[in-house]
Amino acid sequence: MNYLDTQLQVIQGEELTEFDPLTGTLAIGTGYLVGSLAFFFLLVGSMINSLKTDKPLTDKINAILNSGNRWVVHRFPDKSPNAFALGMGRHVFVTDGLIKLLSERELEAVLLHEVHHNKNKDTYKQLAYKHSFFYLIAFLALSTNSFPLAILVFLLLTRVNDIAYARLLGRRAEAKADRHAVEHGYAKDLISALEKIDNFVKQQMRKKPCGKICQIERKLSEMIDEHPTTKKRVELILRQADKLTKLKTFKRIKNTLVRIMK
């Protein structure tokens, strides 16, 4: 097909059969991956360089985990109570608002939770999961031969993929991170920290009017969030603590019997 014929097809609104969805998918997928990684590492580098290290918290977390100088806790200048990890590396972050809100042990419990996200390399796992399905989503969208429909399919399937990750893998990662704090003896502290944060959020929400549509949106967000509700998290933490106590009791009995039988 020559250039003139191609232009005539475009003018007449005909679809070009030469377009290869597979080639487009590979190009978009590779660009998305490279762009995501570049943005992530630039963000990490910028945050680490701009935020000061909280030495007392850093020393405390490393002492609890007996990990030398592996972990670094950075203070984030924000009044809202929050803590987060980037799912890789050795850096975790805590806001001034959370330090003000929680007791020392509650803060340590939350940081133990965040440290586990890095230990478990959750960001790598999330990227691998979402990017694998991203290729399929892009291919299905590009195969529609209609730009508006391609955009609609892409947005819809991307959202479905995000929800699937949050419900299937995201919540499992959160449960494992909570268990990490429980295993170090911080079950009660983690529960009280979650309840304090939940109360703070509820107080802030009361200050803003919220009609029926707003309430529905909040409920939907709660259902698809990778973080379960505080009530469900507390219930799971209590079950984890109970299982851990029973396991420790069993091991003590076992060790005692072994010593007696020797």
Backbone bond lengths (Angstrom), bond angles and torsions (degrees), N, CA, C in turn:
res aa  C-N    CA-C-N  psi(-1)  N-CA   C-N-CA  omega(-1)  CA-C   N-CA-C  phi
1 M - - - 1.480 - - 1.524 108.96 -
2 N 1.355 117.60 128.26 1.457 119.93 -179.96 1.532 110.70 -85.90
3 Y 1.322 114.95 174.94 1.461 120.58 -175.22 1.523 111.73 -62.54
4 L 1.337 117.82 -39.27 1.458 121.43 -178.43 1.517 110.98 -64.30
5 D 1.332 116.57 -43.27 1.459 119.68 179.03 1.522 111.03 -62.70
6 T 1.319 116.02 -38.56 1.475 120.45 179.18 1.518 110.72 -62.35
7 Q 1.350 116.80 -45.54 1.453 120.61 -179.48 1.523 111.81 -64.97
8 L 1.326 116.92 -36.04 1.449 120.61 177.88 1.525 111.36 -64.30
9 Q 1.341 117.01 -38.43 1.468 120.53 178.52 1.519 110.49 -65.06
10 V 1.333 116.84 -39.99 1.465 120.33 179.29 1.513 110.20 -63.92
11 I 1.363 116.51 -45.62 1.463 121.04 -178.79 1.528 110.68 -62.12
12 Q 1.317 117.19 -38.99 1.462 121.67 -177.36 1.526 112.55 -80.35
13 G 1.343 117.53 -1.91 1.457 120.88 177.66 1.506 114.14 78.18
14 E 1.349 116.60 17.59 1.456 119.33 -179.81 1.525 109.79 -84.51
15 E 1.333 115.42 151.62 1.457 120.56 179.06 1.518 109.43 -81.55
16 L 1.331 116.88 142.17 1.452 122.02 178.41 1.523 109.39 -86.54
17 T 1.309 117.54 121.46 1.460 121.00 -177.93 1.518 112.05 -77.76
18 E 1.366 116.77 -12.96 1.449 119.42 -177.19 1.530 112.48 -74.34
19 F 1.318 118.27 -17.41 1.468 120.44 -178.13 1.526 110.68 -68.74
20 D 1.321 115.94 128.75 1.454 122.36 -176.80 1.531 109.40 -106.12
21 P 1.340 118.03 109.69 1.462 120.53 -179.98 1.529 113.22 -58.29
22 L 1.329 116.87 -34.06 1.456 120.45 -178.72 1.528 111.14 -65.04
23 T 1.337 116.10 -44.04 1.466 120.24 178.16 1.525 110.59 -63.35
24 G 1.327 115.68 -43.94 1.461 119.53 177.80 1.515 112.46 -61.86
25 T 1.330 116.32 -39.86 1.467 120.90 179.27 1.519 111.31 -62.56
26 L 1.327 116.92 -45.87 1.456 121.33 179.97 1.530 111.04 -62.81
27 A 1.320 116.00 -40.19 1.463 120.67 -179.05 1.536 110.68 -67.12
28 I 1.334 115.76 -47.61 1.469 120.16 -179.54 1.525 110.90 -66.15
29 G 1.338 116.65 -43.22 1.454 120.66 -179.08 1.514 112.70 -62.78
30 T 1.332 116.49 -43.13 1.463 120.53 178.96 1.524 110.90 -66.44
31 G 1.324 116.05 -41.80 1.465 119.85 177.37 1.513 112.38 -62.49
32 Y 1.328 115.54 -40.45 1.465 120.74 179.12 1.524 110.80 -63.79
33 L 1.332 116.86 -43.59 1.457 120.78 -178.23 1.529 111.29 -65.93
34 V 1.330 116.42 -48.56 1.463 120.60 -179.63 1.528 110.37 -62.40
35 G 1.337 116.31 -44.09 1.455 120.30 179.55 1.515 112.81 -63.23
36 S 1.333 116.62 -41.97 1.468 121.13 179.79 1.524 111.51 -63.36
37 L 1.334 116.15 -45.62 1.465 120.37 -179.63 1.527 111.12 -65.53
38 A 1.339 116.61 -42.48 1.463 120.23 179.95 1.526 110.68 -62.55
39 F 1.342 116.12 -46.08 1.461 120.26 178.98 1.520 111.31 -61.59
40 F 1.351 116.04 -42.20 1.455 120.34 -177.28 1.530 110.94 -63.17
41 F 1.322 116.95 -49.04 1.467 119.89 -176.89 1.524 112.35 -69.16
42 L 1.317 117.01 -33.05 1.463 119.67 174.57 1.522 110.59 -66.10
43 L 1.349 116.20 -40.23 1.458 120.82 178.71 1.522 110.97 -64.65
44 V 1.331 116.23 -45.77 1.463 120.85 179.92 1.522 110.25 -60.40
45 G 1.330 115.92 -49.15 1.461 119.59 -178.94 1.511 112.22 -59.97
46 S 1.328 116.46 -41.47 1.461 120.86 -179.97 1.528 111.41 -64.65
47 M 1.338 116.84 -43.06 1.462 120.61 -178.66 1.523 111.32 -66.67
48 I 1.328 116.60 -43.35 1.461 120.56 -177.96 1.522 110.56 -63.36
49 N 1.326 116.35 -40.34 1.464 120.37 -177.67 1.517 112.91 -74.20
50 S 1.335 116.63 -27.92 1.465 119.64 -174.76 1.530 113.70 -94.15
51 L 1.333 117.60 -18.08 1.466 119.82 -176.90 1.520 111.08 -104.44
52 K 1.325 115.40 140.75 1.458 119.20 -179.87 1.523 110.73 -81.74
53 T 1.311 115.04 153.43 1.459 121.91 178.84 1.520 109.64 -83.88
54 D 1.334 115.90 135.56 1.463 120.99 173.99 1.528 106.94 -90.53
55 K 1.322 116.47 97.48 1.465 120.11 -173.40 1.521 113.46 -64.03
56 P 1.349 120.01 -44.13 1.471 118.88 178.73 1.531 112.93 -57.87
57 L 1.332 116.90 -44.55 1.467 119.84 178.93 1.524 111.13 -68.29
58 T 1.322 116.49 -39.42 1.463 120.58 177.80 1.525 110.64 -59.46
59 D 1.337 115.96 -48.04 1.470 120.46 -179.50 1.530 111.07 -63.57
60 K 1.337 116.52 -39.10 1.460 120.69 -177.45 1.524 111.30 -66.58
61 I 1.334 117.24 -46.58 1.463 120.73 -179.50 1.524 111.18 -63.43
62 N 1.326 116.86 -42.34 1.463 119.55 178.51 1.519 111.55 -65.99
63 A 1.344 116.25 -32.93 1.471 119.75 177.68 1.529 110.76 -68.81
64 I 1.326 116.34 -42.78 1.469 120.80 179.55 1.529 110.25 -61.55
65 L 1.321 116.10 -42.14 1.464 121.04 -176.39 1.529 112.63 -89.52
66 N 1.340 115.37 -4.38 1.472 120.15 -179.23 1.526 110.42 51.35
67 S 1.340 115.61 49.81 1.460 121.34 -171.53 1.525 113.83 -117.69
68 G 1.337 117.20 20.33 1.458 118.85 179.67 1.514 111.50 66.13
69 N 1.330 116.37 -125.37 1.473 121.10 178.56 1.524 111.38 -113.16
70 R 1.324 115.85 32.28 1.462 119.18 -173.40 1.519 112.42 -66.51
71 W 1.337 117.54 -45.57 1.461 120.65 -171.61 1.523 111.31 -98.59
72 V 1.339 115.32 145.94 1.462 121.63 179.02 1.524 108.66 -128.77
73 V 1.337 116.44 126.24 1.465 121.72 179.76 1.528 108.65 -103.42
74 H 1.330 116.52 126.48 1.469 121.91 179.56 1.524 109.65 -110.63
75 R 1.322 115.16 143.04 1.471 120.51 176.13 1.519 109.67 -92.13
76 F 1.330 114.28 129.72 1.454 121.76 -179.63 1.528 108.55 -105.77
77 P 1.338 118.37 122.16 1.474 120.81 -175.42 1.521 113.00 -74.34
78 D 1.318 115.42 82.34 1.465 120.73 179.82 1.528 107.57 -144.78
79 K 1.329 116.19 137.31 1.460 120.15 -178.10 1.525 113.33 -77.56
80 S 1.335 117.97 -20.77 1.460 119.92 179.61 1.534 109.07 -75.54
81 P 1.339 117.24 141.75 1.467 120.18 -177.89 1.520 111.44 -77.11
82 N 1.311 115.83 116.50 1.461 119.15 -178.37 1.523 109.69 -159.96
83 A 1.312 115.06 155.42 1.466 122.45 172.30 1.511 106.43 -144.44
84 F 1.317 116.82 147.07 1.455 118.65 -178.86 1.521 110.20 -155.92
85 A 1.310 113.82 158.59 1.457 122.12 173.64 1.518 106.78 -128.90
86 L 1.311 116.34 159.21 1.451 120.00 -178.61 1.520 111.69 -97.29
87 G 1.326 116.39 8.71 1.452 120.65 171.51 1.506 115.01 79.11
88 M 1.334 117.57 6.09 1.465 121.13 177.60 1.535 107.68 -160.68
89 G 1.307 115.72 165.98 1.461 119.27 179.03 1.518 112.13 77.65
90 R 1.334 116.36 -155.24 1.464 121.68 -173.28 1.525 112.88 -125.37
91 H 1.322 117.66 11.67 1.456 120.80 -173.41 1.526 111.44 -109.86
92 V 1.343 115.92 134.04 1.462 122.51 173.31 1.526 107.92 -127.23
93 F 1.326 115.81 157.30 1.455 120.30 -170.90 1.532 110.43 -130.41
94 V 1.323 114.95 142.69 1.462 120.53 178.98 1.526 108.37 -139.52
95 T 1.327 116.27 138.82 1.465 119.44 -178.17 1.527 111.38 -85.40
96 D 1.331 114.37 158.98 1.465 119.94 175.88 1.529 110.36 -60.86
97 G 1.335 115.37 -34.19 1.467 119.49 -179.60 1.511 112.84 -63.69
98 L 1.327 117.42 -37.47 1.470 120.30 179.54 1.518 110.74 -72.44
99 I 1.324 116.78 -38.84 1.468 120.39 177.78 1.527 110.54 -60.94
100 K 1.317 116.09 -37.71 1.465 121.06 179.49 1.523 111.61 -71.92
101 L 1.331 116.90 -33.78 1.464 121.27 -173.80 1.530 113.43 -80.08
102 L 1.327 117.54 -37.66 1.465 121.18 -170.25 1.519 112.99 -101.33
103 S 1.335 114.04 157.87 1.461 119.87 172.56 1.528 109.04 -75.90
104 E 1.317 116.36 173.96 1.465 120.36 -177.96 1.529 111.83 -61.43
105 R 1.324 117.63 -47.83 1.464 120.25 -178.40 1.530 111.59 -69.93
106 E 1.316 118.06 -35.05 1.468 120.66 176.83 1.518 110.07 -63.05
107 L 1.320 116.19 -41.12 1.457 120.92 178.55 1.528 110.81 -64.54
108 E 1.317 116.11 -41.28 1.466 120.25 177.83 1.526 111.02 -63.09
109 A 1.326 116.74 -38.50 1.471 120.81 179.18 1.524 110.78 -62.17
110 V 1.332 116.30 -44.42 1.461 120.75 179.81 1.529 110.80 -64.92
111 L 1.320 117.19 -40.44 1.462 120.99 -179.92 1.530 111.37 -68.25
112 L 1.326 117.38 -34.26 1.462 120.59 174.91 1.532 109.99 -63.04
113 H 1.320 115.75 -37.98 1.469 120.53 175.40 1.531 110.27 -60.81
114 E 1.331 116.25 -47.55 1.462 120.28 -177.14 1.529 111.85 -67.63
115 V 1.312 116.78 -37.97 1.466 120.89 178.89 1.530 110.51 -58.31
116 H 1.332 115.85 -37.74 1.466 118.80 -177.71 1.528 111.50 -65.04
117 H 1.328 117.89 -32.61 1.466 119.74 176.99 1.532 110.04 -59.52
118 N 1.331 116.64 -38.36 1.455 119.69 177.38 1.527 111.41 -73.00
119 K 1.333 116.28 -42.77 1.469 119.81 179.59 1.527 110.92 -61.13
120 N 1.321 115.90 -36.22 1.463 121.51 -177.42 1.531 112.89 -87.16
121 K 1.358 115.54 -1.50 1.475 121.84 179.12 1.532 111.58 52.31
122 D 1.315 115.57 49.44 1.464 120.65 -174.17 1.530 113.36 -66.52
123 T 1.329 117.23 -31.61 1.459 118.70 179.12 1.522 111.19 -67.72
124 Y 1.335 117.56 -41.02 1.457 120.93 176.40 1.530 110.20 -59.70
125 K 1.331 116.11 -43.63 1.462 120.12 -178.56 1.529 111.01 -66.26
126 Q 1.320 115.85 -40.80 1.465 119.34 178.72 1.527 110.70 -64.06
127 L 1.326 116.40 -43.07 1.455 120.37 -179.84 1.532 110.97 -64.39
128 A 1.337 116.50 -41.58 1.466 120.29 179.80 1.523 110.95 -63.77
129 Y 1.325 116.26 -42.62 1.469 120.66 -179.80 1.529 110.85 -64.97
130 K 1.329 115.85 -53.85 1.464 119.42 -173.94 1.525 111.72 -68.11
131 H 1.330 116.62 -37.11 1.454 118.12 -177.42 1.515 111.61 -71.86
132 S 1.319 117.39 -32.87 1.465 120.27 176.90 1.519 110.47 -60.36
133 F 1.323 116.05 -45.93 1.462 119.94 179.47 1.531 111.49 -75.57
134 F 1.332 116.52 -22.38 1.466 120.14 179.35 1.523 110.62 -60.82
135 Y 1.349 116.87 -38.92 1.465 120.52 177.95 1.530 110.57 -60.45
136 L 1.340 115.99 -44.78 1.464 119.81 -179.99 1.522 110.93 -64.31
137 I 1.329 115.78 -43.21 1.469 120.23 -179.44 1.528 110.37 -62.60
138 A 1.330 116.03 -44.86 1.465 120.04 -179.65 1.523 110.98 -63.48
139 F 1.327 116.53 -40.50 1.472 119.82 -179.83 1.523 111.35 -64.48
140 L 1.339 116.81 -43.71 1.462 120.42 179.45 1.532 110.95 -63.95
141 A 1.335 115.58 -39.44 1.466 119.38 -179.58 1.526 110.71 -66.91
142 L 1.342 116.74 -45.33 1.464 120.17 -177.62 1.526 112.73 -71.16
143 S 1.324 116.75 -18.79 1.464 120.69 -179.52 1.519 113.02 -81.27
144 T 1.328 117.98 -4.29 1.470 121.07 -176.93 1.524 112.64 -76.08
145 N 1.357 117.86 -19.01 1.468 122.53 -179.00 1.530 112.64 59.66
146 S 1.331 115.42 25.17 1.463 120.18 176.90 1.522 107.45 -146.27
147 F 1.324 116.67 119.06 1.460 119.72 -174.67 1.535 113.13 -60.23
148 P 1.352 118.76 -48.67 1.477 118.29 178.86 1.528 112.30 -60.78
149 L 1.339 116.01 -41.57 1.466 119.42 179.70 1.528 110.50 -67.69
150 A 1.329 116.95 -36.46 1.463 120.98 178.62 1.530 110.88 -61.41
151 I 1.331 115.98 -43.46 1.469 120.49 178.41 1.521 110.54 -62.94
152 L 1.341 116.55 -44.19 1.464 121.05 -179.48 1.528 111.13 -62.47
153 V 1.335 116.59 -47.01 1.473 121.17 179.31 1.520 110.29 -61.66
154 F 1.332 116.00 -43.82 1.464 120.12 -178.62 1.530 111.49 -61.38
155 L 1.331 117.24 -48.40 1.470 121.16 -178.54 1.525 111.30 -64.37
156 L 1.323 116.45 -42.35 1.463 120.95 -178.24 1.526 111.28 -65.24
157 L 1.335 116.84 -49.83 1.463 120.15 -177.48 1.528 112.10 -69.15
158 T 1.327 116.64 -32.42 1.472 119.77 176.31 1.517 110.43 -63.43
159 R 1.336 115.72 -41.98 1.474 119.75 178.94 1.525 110.71 -65.80
160 V 1.317 116.53 -42.71 1.466 120.74 177.91 1.524 110.39 -60.68
161 N 1.326 116.45 -40.85 1.467 121.31 179.11 1.526 111.23 -63.80
162 D 1.332 116.72 -40.85 1.473 121.01 178.51 1.533 110.79 -63.15
163 I 1.329 115.84 -42.90 1.465 120.03 -179.94 1.521 110.40 -65.50
164 A 1.335 116.41 -42.24 1.466 120.38 179.73 1.524 110.98 -61.21
165 Y 1.326 116.31 -41.99 1.470 119.42 178.51 1.529 110.70 -63.44
166 A 1.326 115.81 -47.30 1.465 120.22 -177.38 1.524 111.46 -59.43
167 R 1.322 116.72 -43.94 1.467 120.73 -176.20 1.526 112.76 -76.81
168 L 1.333 117.05 -38.08 1.459 119.91 -172.75 1.526 113.14 -90.33
169 L 1.320 117.28 -42.96 1.460 120.59 -174.99 1.531 112.81 -112.48
170 G 1.324 116.98 -37.45 1.456 120.45 -178.17 1.522 112.43 -60.37
171 R 1.325 116.49 -46.35 1.462 119.90 -178.94 1.523 111.64 -68.99
172 R 1.337 116.25 -31.63 1.468 119.32 176.60 1.531 109.90 -66.39
173 A 1.330 116.79 -39.56 1.463 120.63 178.07 1.524 111.16 -64.81
174 E 1.341 116.45 -38.52 1.466 120.09 178.10 1.523 111.29 -65.32
175 A 1.331 116.68 -40.45 1.466 120.87 179.49 1.525 110.61 -64.30
176 K 1.330 116.96 -40.12 1.467 120.55 178.70 1.528 111.24 -66.53
177 A 1.343 116.03 -37.38 1.463 119.84 178.65 1.525 110.73 -66.96
178 D 1.338 117.11 -39.43 1.469 120.75 175.61 1.526 110.21 -62.62
179 R 1.319 115.66 -42.22 1.469 120.03 -179.18 1.531 111.23 -61.87
180 H 1.318 116.48 -33.54 1.469 120.58 178.63 1.526 110.66 -59.15
181 A 1.335 116.35 -41.63 1.469 119.91 177.12 1.523 110.86 -69.17
182 V 1.336 116.64 -38.99 1.467 121.48 179.26 1.521 110.57 -62.06
183 E 1.319 117.28 -41.98 1.464 121.62 -178.18 1.521 112.47 -64.17
184 H 1.314 116.71 -21.30 1.468 120.48 178.64 1.529 112.03 -98.84
185 G 1.330 115.86 14.12 1.464 120.18 174.24 1.509 114.88 84.65
186 Y 1.336 118.16 24.75 1.460 120.96 -175.31 1.528 112.87 -116.05
187 A 1.326 118.01 27.72 1.470 120.44 -177.50 1.530 111.49 -60.92
188 K 1.321 116.84 -52.58 1.470 120.77 -178.51 1.522 111.18 -62.87
189 D 1.314 116.60 -38.62 1.472 120.93 -178.71 1.526 111.09 -68.75
190 L 1.322 116.63 -38.59 1.462 120.00 178.63 1.525 110.19 -66.89
191 I 1.332 116.65 -40.76 1.464 120.67 178.77 1.524 110.57 -62.12
192 S 1.328 117.08 -47.57 1.466 119.82 -179.32 1.527 111.21 -65.34
193 A 1.340 116.97 -33.85 1.466 120.38 177.29 1.526 110.63 -65.61
194 L 1.331 116.51 -45.32 1.464 120.65 179.20 1.523 111.12 -62.11
195 E 1.326 116.47 -40.34 1.467 119.96 -179.87 1.524 111.69 -66.91
196 K 1.327 117.14 -37.89 1.460 120.30 177.68 1.532 110.98 -65.88
197 I 1.321 116.01 -43.35 1.467 120.16 178.74 1.525 110.43 -64.22
198 D 1.336 116.19 -42.04 1.464 121.07 179.30 1.525 110.76 -62.19
199 N 1.324 117.58 -43.00 1.466 121.32 178.21 1.527 111.16 -63.83
200 F 1.313 116.36 -38.71 1.472 120.15 178.20 1.524 110.27 -62.19
201 V 1.342 116.08 -46.20 1.470 120.95 -179.37 1.532 110.42 -62.20
202 K 1.332 116.70 -43.19 1.461 120.52 179.97 1.527 111.61 -63.36
203 Q 1.326 116.50 -38.49 1.463 120.33 177.61 1.528 111.17 -63.15
204 Q 1.325 116.06 -40.62 1.460 119.94 178.84 1.526 111.28 -67.83
205 M 1.336 116.14 -36.49 1.459 120.30 -179.65 1.520 111.40 -68.81
206 R 1.333 116.55 -32.81 1.473 119.68 179.49 1.526 111.60 -65.52
207 K 1.321 116.38 -24.84 1.459 120.38 -178.25 1.530 111.79 -75.51
208 K 1.351 115.67 -16.19 1.459 119.98 -178.83 1.522 109.95 -110.67
209 P 1.339 118.09 128.47 1.477 120.20 178.63 1.524 110.32 -63.52
210 C 1.335 115.12 140.43 1.463 119.67 -178.42 1.518 109.12 -142.17
211 G 1.344 115.57 110.65 1.460 120.88 179.22 1.517 111.71 -81.03
212 K 1.315 115.48 -166.82 1.465 120.59 -176.60 1.528 112.08 -64.41
213 I 1.339 116.21 -41.52 1.462 119.62 179.88 1.527 110.30 -64.04
214 C 1.321 114.71 -42.32 1.463 120.19 178.39 1.524 110.91 -61.66
215 Q 1.327 116.60 -42.11 1.461 121.17 179.66 1.526 111.55 -65.26
216 I 1.333 116.02 -38.30 1.465 119.95 177.44 1.529 110.14 -64.41
217 E 1.331 116.19 -42.32 1.462 121.05 179.39 1.527 110.45 -61.99
218 R 1.333 116.38 -41.90 1.466 120.19 178.93 1.526 111.02 -64.23
219 K 1.329 115.55 -39.76 1.459 119.85 -179.64 1.520 110.73 -66.19
220 L 1.318 116.65 -41.84 1.461 120.65 178.28 1.525 111.07 -65.00
221 S 1.331 116.34 -41.38 1.464 120.40 178.14 1.518 111.11 -62.01
222 E 1.322 115.29 -38.72 1.467 121.12 178.95 1.526 110.91 -65.29
223 M 1.336 116.11 -38.07 1.465 120.75 -177.76 1.527 112.36 -69.32
224 I 1.337 117.14 -33.91 1.457 119.82 -175.36 1.533 112.64 -102.46
225 D 1.318 117.37 0.98 1.464 120.58 178.73 1.526 109.81 -71.67
226 E 1.337 116.70 141.16 1.459 119.11 178.20 1.528 111.73 -71.26
227 H 1.330 116.79 -16.43 1.459 120.19 172.90 1.533 109.02 -90.75
228 P 1.328 117.79 119.17 1.471 119.18 176.29 1.526 110.21 -64.43
229 T 1.322 117.21 170.23 1.453 120.23 176.15 1.527 109.49 -63.69
230 T 1.315 115.87 158.41 1.470 120.16 179.98 1.524 110.94 -58.88
231 K 1.329 116.54 -39.11 1.461 120.37 179.80 1.522 111.18 -59.80
232 K 1.337 116.93 -46.32 1.459 120.65 -179.39 1.526 111.63 -67.61
233 R 1.333 115.76 -37.26 1.462 118.59 178.58 1.519 111.12 -65.73
234 V 1.315 116.16 -41.42 1.470 120.10 179.07 1.526 110.34 -62.87
235 E 1.323 116.58 -44.09 1.469 120.44 178.71 1.524 111.27 -59.46
236 L 1.335 116.38 -42.51 1.461 120.36 -179.97 1.520 111.17 -68.35
237 I 1.323 117.26 -40.48 1.470 121.08 178.47 1.522 110.64 -61.29
238 L 1.322 116.64 -41.47 1.469 120.35 178.81 1.532 110.69 -64.16
239 R 1.334 116.49 -39.71 1.471 119.47 177.62 1.525 110.58 -66.59
240 Q 1.326 116.33 -40.90 1.458 120.25 178.10 1.528 110.96 -62.09
241 A 1.327 115.96 -43.12 1.462 120.41 -179.67 1.523 110.83 -65.09
242 D 1.337 116.20 -40.09 1.468 120.87 179.14 1.524 111.02 -63.78
243 K 1.328 117.00 -44.21 1.463 120.98 178.81 1.518 111.02 -63.94
244 L 1.327 115.50 -40.01 1.452 119.80 -179.62 1.520 111.15 -66.26
245 T 1.331 116.81 -39.21 1.471 120.99 177.67 1.527 110.74 -63.76
246 K 1.320 116.24 -44.79 1.468 120.34 178.76 1.523 111.06 -63.26
247 L 1.340 116.28 -38.88 1.460 119.96 179.48 1.523 110.99 -65.34
248 K 1.331 116.34 -42.17 1.464 119.82 178.74 1.522 111.07 -65.34
249 T 1.343 116.60 -38.80 1.466 120.67 178.13 1.524 110.43 -63.66
250 F 1.326 115.83 -43.54 1.465 120.74 178.81 1.526 110.59 -61.28
251 K 1.323 116.83 -42.89 1.466 120.18 -179.60 1.524 111.18 -65.40
252 R 1.348 117.59 -37.69 1.468 120.27 178.36 1.520 110.69 -64.75
253 I 1.338 115.43 -44.26 1.475 119.74 178.57 1.526 110.51 -62.66
254 K 1.327 115.81 -42.89 1.459 120.94 -179.94 1.524 110.82 -61.93
255 N 1.324 116.90 -46.02 1.461 120.77 -179.12 1.526 111.54 -65.46
256 T 1.342 115.26 -36.33 1.471 119.42 178.26 1.527 110.88 -65.37
257 L 1.315 116.24 -44.50 1.481 120.75 179.17 1.532 110.45 -63.62
258 V 1.320 116.58 -39.37 1.469 120.01 179.01 1.521 110.74 -62.38
259 R 1.352 115.78 -42.39 1.472 118.60 179.18 1.522 111.40 -66.30
260 I 1.330 116.82 -38.52 1.477 120.10 -179.40 1.516 111.06 -66.56
261 M 1.323 116.95 -38.58 1.460 121.32 -175.46 1.542 112.63 -78.56
262 K 1.315 116.70 -11.92 1.471 118.57 179.93 1.537 110.36 -71.68
